[in-house]
Amino acid sequence: MLSLRSVGVRRLRAFRILMLLFFMVAITYFGVVFAEVFRHAHNDEAQMADVIVVLGAAQYRGRPSPILKARLDHALQLYRDGLAPRLITTGGQGKGAQFTEGDVSLRYLSGHGVPEKYITAEQQGQSTMQSVIGVAEIMTQMNLSSCIVVSDGYHIHRIKRMLEKQGLKAYGSPRTPGDDSPWIKGQYYIRETVGYILWRLGLSM
């Protein structure tokens, strides 16, 4: 008959094995997601679609930040190349801001030759998920089903999957990379990998 001590040792050993297996599965899953984030960041899928969706970023007193401007310029080129007849801009009003990211983006695009009637601004989103839901509602109302998503490369994978979950077809088209160091870019990829996993677990907006 086993002693209580022997039973305790076996349970502890089994617990340690389970924890090791869980850790190995978690590390493997993290690696798979990281690889997908990296792949989408370096893969331009731009092709004919119903609309170009530009994810918002910071704006400064009504002017797009360098990051937002780079996204908008990339979207402009896609529009001029005839890949989609319409654009949707996203982003709400930050704390203390007078303007929404969506409206600033709309005015930038219209100021660079896109007729305003072909641009729709989603101006309520305070997070990527909220903006995606807003975009899905706009596209549904306009009977649009496919889009080219423009954002920073590390952001593309999560946005595509969010849009696809809303029943839309999404093609990623990352904007031209900035001058960040490999160390900084690596941090972006890691952060986005964690963000994607949390979203999949229903723990993040």
C-alpha positions in Angstrom: 0.0 0.0 0.0 1.4 3.4 -1.0 2.2 5.8 1.8 0.8 9.3 1.8 4.3 10.6 1.1 4.6 8.4 -2.1 1.2 9.6 -3.3 2.2 13.2 -2.7 5.5 12.7 -4.6 3.7 11.2 -7.6 1.1 13.9 -7.7 3.8 16.6 -7.6 5.6 14.8 -10.4 2.5 14.6 -12.5 1.7 18.3 -11.9 5.2 19.2 -13.0 4.9 17.2 -16.1 1.5 18.8 -16.9 3.0 22.3 -16.3 5.9 21.5 -18.6 3.6 20.3 -21.3 1.4 23.4 -21.0 4.5 25.6 -21.2 5.7 23.8 -24.3 2.3 24.1 -26.0 2.1 27.8 -25.0 5.6 28.5 -26.4 4.8 26.7 -29.6 1.5 28.6 -30.1 3.3 31.9 -29.4 5.9 31.0 -32.1 3.2 30.1 -34.6 1.4 33.4 -34.1 4.6 35.4 -34.1 5.5 33.8 -37.5 2.1 34.8 -38.9 2.4 38.4 -37.6 5.9 38.6 -39.2 4.7 37.0 -42.5 1.8 39.4 -42.9 4.0 42.4 -42.1 6.1 41.6 -45.1 3.5 40.4 -47.5 1.5 42.9 -49.6 -1.8 41.3 -50.8 -3.3 44.4 -52.4 -5.7 43.5 -55.2 -9.0 44.6 -56.5 -11.5 45.1 -53.6 -14.6 47.1 -52.8 -12.9 49.5 -50.4 -9.6 50.5 -48.8 -9.6 50.6 -45.0 -7.0 52.9 -43.4 -6.5 52.2 -39.7 -6.2 55.3 -37.6 -3.1 56.6 -35.7 -2.3 59.7 -33.7 -3.2 63.1 -35.1 -1.8 66.5 -33.9 -4.2 69.4 -33.8 -5.9 68.3 -37.0 -2.8 67.1 -38.8 -1.9 63.4 -39.3 1.2 62.2 -37.3 4.0 60.8 -39.4 2.7 57.3 -38.9 -0.8 58.2 -39.9 0.5 60.2 -42.9 2.5 57.2 -44.1 -0.6 55.0 -43.9 -2.7 57.6 -45.8 -0.1 58.0 -48.5 0.0 54.3 -49.0 -3.8 54.1 -49.2 -3.7 57.0 -51.7 -1.4 55.1 -54.0 -3.6 52.1 -53.9 -6.6 54.3 -54.7 -4.8 55.9 -57.6 -3.8 52.5 -58.9 -7.5 51.8 -59.2 -7.6 48.9 -56.7 -10.7 50.2 -55.0 -13.2 53.0 -55.7 -13.8 54.0 -52.0 -11.9 54.5 -48.8 -12.9 54.1 -45.1 -10.8 55.9 -42.4 -11.0 54.9 -38.8 -10.3 56.3 -35.3 -12.1 58.2 -32.6 -11.3 61.2 -30.6 -8.4 60.9 -28.2 -8.5 62.3 -24.7 -8.3 66.1 -24.9 -8.3 66.1 -28.7 -10.4 68.4 -30.8 -10.4 66.1 -33.8 -11.0 62.5 -34.5 -8.4 60.4 -36.3 -11.1 59.3 -38.8 -12.0 62.9 -39.7 -8.4 64.1 -40.0 -7.7 61.2 -42.3 -10.8 62.0 -44.4 -9.7 65.6 -44.8 -6.2 64.6 -45.7 -7.4 62.2 -48.4 -9.9 64.7 -49.8 -7.1 67.4 -49.8 -5.0 65.1 -52.0 -7.5 64.6 -54.7 -10.0 61.9 -53.5 -13.6 63.2 -53.8 -15.1 63.4 -50.4 -18.2 61.4 -51.5 -15.9 58.4 -51.9 -14.6 58.5 -48.3 -16.4 57.4 -45.2 -15.0 58.1 -41.7 -15.5 55.8 -38.8 -15.1 58.1 -35.8 -16.2 56.2 -32.7 -13.5 53.5 -32.3 -11.2 53.8 -29.3 -9.5 50.5 -30.0 -8.7 48.3 -33.0 -11.6 46.0 -32.2 -14.1 48.9 -31.9 -12.8 50.4 -35.2 -13.2 47.0 -36.9 -16.8 46.6 -35.7 -17.5 50.1 -37.0 -15.9 49.4 -40.4 -18.0 46.1 -40.6 -21.2 48.1 -39.9 -20.3 50.6 -42.6 -19.5 48.0 -45.2 -22.6 46.0 -44.4 -24.8 49.2 -44.8 -23.0 49.9 -48.2 -23.2 46.3 -49.4 -19.4 46.0 -49.5 -17.8 42.6 -48.8 -14.1 43.0 -49.5 -11.4 45.4 -48.4 -7.7 46.2 -48.6 -6.4 46.9 -45.0 -3.7 49.5 -44.6 -1.8 49.8 -41.4 1.7 49.2 -40.0 3.0 45.8 -40.9 2.9 44.3 -37.5 -0.7 45.2 -37.1 -2.0 43.6 -40.3 -2.5 40.0 -39.2 -4.7 40.8 -36.2 -6.8 43.3 -38.2 -7.4 40.8 -41.0 -8.5 38.1 -38.6 -10.9 40.5 -36.9 -12.4 41.6 -40.2 -12.8 38.0 -41.3 -14.6 37.2 -38.1 -17.1 39.9 -39.1 -17.7 38.0 -42.3 -15.6 40.2 -44.6 -12.8 39.4 -47.0 -9.6 41.3 -46.1 -6.4 41.7 -48.0 -3.4 43.1 -46.1 -1.3 45.9 -47.5 1.3 47.2 -44.9 2.5 50.8 -45.3 6.2 51.5 -46.1 8.2 50.6 -42.9 9.6 53.4 -40.8 13.2 53.7 -39.6 12.8 51.9 -36.3 15.7 49.7 -35.3 15.4 45.9 -35.5 15.2 45.9 -31.6 12.2 48.2 -31.7 10.5 46.3 -34.5 11.0 43.1 -32.6 9.1 44.6 -29.6 6.3 45.6 -31.9 6.0 42.0 -33.2 6.1 40.6 -29.7 3.5 43.1 -28.5 1.2 42.4 -31.4 1.6 38.6 -31.0 0.5 39.0 -27.3 -2.4 41.2 -28.4 -3.6 38.7 -31.0 -3.5 35.8 -28.5 -5.4 37.9 -25.9 -8.0 38.8 -28.5 -8.4 35.1 -29.4 -8.9 34.3 -25.8 -11.5 37.1 -25.5 -9.4 39.0 -23.0 -8.7 42.1 -25.1 -10.6 44.7 -27.2 
